[in-house]
Amino acid sequence: MLAYIIEKLSNWFESAERTRREAYLASSSDIVDLEKRLRALESNGYTL
């Protein structure tokens, strides 16, 4: 039961983080800004 709760919490946090990253990328002003943001995320260890 505890493993189930931990898994659900983990999935929820991953989903929230993915939504935050998508919003960050979507707020780019142009393609150059988008590419800069993508590189910044990738250099910080995020996979897209």
C-alpha positions as CSV (number, residue, x, y, z in Angstrom):
1,M,0.0,0.0,0.0
2,L,2.8,2.4,0.9
3,A,4.6,1.6,-2.4
4,Y,1.3,2.4,-4.3
5,I,1.1,5.8,-2.6
6,I,4.7,6.6,-3.3
7,E,4.3,5.7,-6.9
8,K,1.2,7.9,-7.3
9,L,2.9,10.8,-5.6
10,S,6.0,10.3,-7.9
11,N,3.7,10.3,-11.0
12,W,1.9,13.5,-9.8
13,F,5.2,15.3,-9.2
14,E,6.6,14.3,-12.6
15,S,3.4,15.5,-14.3
16,A,3.5,18.8,-12.4
17,E,7.2,19.3,-13.4
18,R,6.4,18.4,-17.1
19,T,3.6,20.9,-17.1
20,R,5.9,23.6,-15.6
21,R,8.6,23.0,-18.2
22,E,6.0,23.0,-21.1
23,A,4.6,26.3,-19.9
24,Y,8.2,27.7,-19.6
25,L,8.9,26.7,-23.2
26,A,5.5,27.8,-24.5
27,S,6.1,31.3,-23.2
28,S,9.1,31.8,-25.6
29,S,8.9,34.9,-27.6
30,D,10.4,33.4,-30.8
31,I,12.3,30.4,-32.1
32,V,15.6,31.8,-30.9
33,D,14.3,32.2,-27.4
34,L,12.8,28.7,-27.5
35,E,16.1,27.1,-28.6
36,K,17.9,29.0,-25.8
37,R,15.4,27.7,-23.2
38,L,15.7,24.2,-24.6
39,R,19.5,24.3,-24.3
40,A,19.2,25.7,-20.8
41,L,16.9,22.9,-19.7
42,E,19.1,20.2,-21.3
43,S,22.2,21.6,-19.7
44,N,20.5,21.3,-16.3
45,G,19.9,17.6,-16.9
46,Y,16.3,17.6,-18.0
47,T,15.3,15.3,-20.9
48,L,12.6,16.5,-23.3
